[in-house]
Amino acid sequence: MVKRIVDILLSLAFGILSLPVCIIIGIAIKLEDRKRVFYLSQRIGLGGRKFKMIKFRTMDPDYNTLSYEQTEQFQKNFKLSDDKRITKIGYWLRRYSIDEIPQFINVLKGDMSVIGPRPKLPEEIDLYQKDKHELLSALPGITGYWQVHRKTANSDENMRNMDLFYIRNRSISMDIKIIFLTFLNLIFKRNY
């Protein structure tokens, strides 16, 4: 209950403070290619409930051409190392994690928490096998243990283990440390 109250207060405060920046970002995205400003992605949340995670759009929605190697890489990692679909503005939004600001709307709606395991795509859930129910016992977060330890999260298995580590060891002190490391990472672009 305390975590939910903190989530709401942080989301409201950050939402109000970031509103002018969000308006500028929305205009910039729209001016770049006249396409939609937001990207909605179906994710799996607490108890296996599906929800639409909202982000600023960073990719060209009409760019569908991936090579065979890129398709294989995406199916394995759910990311591409050199993704040509990313727009010019999208590159900067991703570099500074600004594309994730709209997720505070998901926090206010109760779909996400400020801190938690990564929001999973439906196809990722099965990778957790026996740990799937444990993973679904926590709200996914905008930031989390994995995000602030990316340097050591060099494989999908490590990322899954970090998500489970957070769920098994979550505490107020761990959440405070994650918030602190998130800000350090955003400012200095380092992972700890």
Secondary structure, 3 states (H helix, E strand, C coil): CHHHHHHHHHHHHHHHHHHHHHHHHHHHHHHHHCCCCEEEEEEECHHHCEEEEEEECCECCCCCCCCHHHHHHHHHHCCCCCCCCECHHHHHHHHCCHHHCCHHHHHHHCCCEEECCCCECHHHHHHHHHHHHHHCCCCCEEECHHHHCHHHCCCHHHHHHHHHHHHHHCCHHHHHHHHHHHHHHHHHCCCC
